[in-house]
C-alpha cells in the first residue's frame, strides 16, 4: 500500500509541475492545468475506490449466494452500489471539462 501511495503522490506532483510549466508559457496562470488535474483525480480516484469496494463486496456476495441462492438479487444490488462513485466522478469531469 505504501508503494501505491508513493506512486500516486509522485504522479500528482509531476502533474502539478507540468501544469505550472504549461501555465507559465501561456497567460501566466495554472488554472487550466489544475482543472485537468482535477478531472484526472476525480475519475481515477473514483475508479480506484470502486475497484477496492467491489473486490470485497463481490467475494462476500459470491459466498452468500453459494450458501443461499435466493440472495443473488441482494448481492447484485450491493455490488452495483459502489459504481455510483465512478458515475459521480464522470459527472464532475464533464462539469470541469466545460470550464477548460
Secondary structure, DSSP 8 states (H G I E B T S, - for coil): -HHHHHHHHHHHHHHHHHHHHHHHHTTS--HHHHHHHHHHHHHHHHHHHHHHHHHHHHHHHHHHHHH-GGGHHHHHHHHHHTHHHHHHHHHHHHHHHTT-
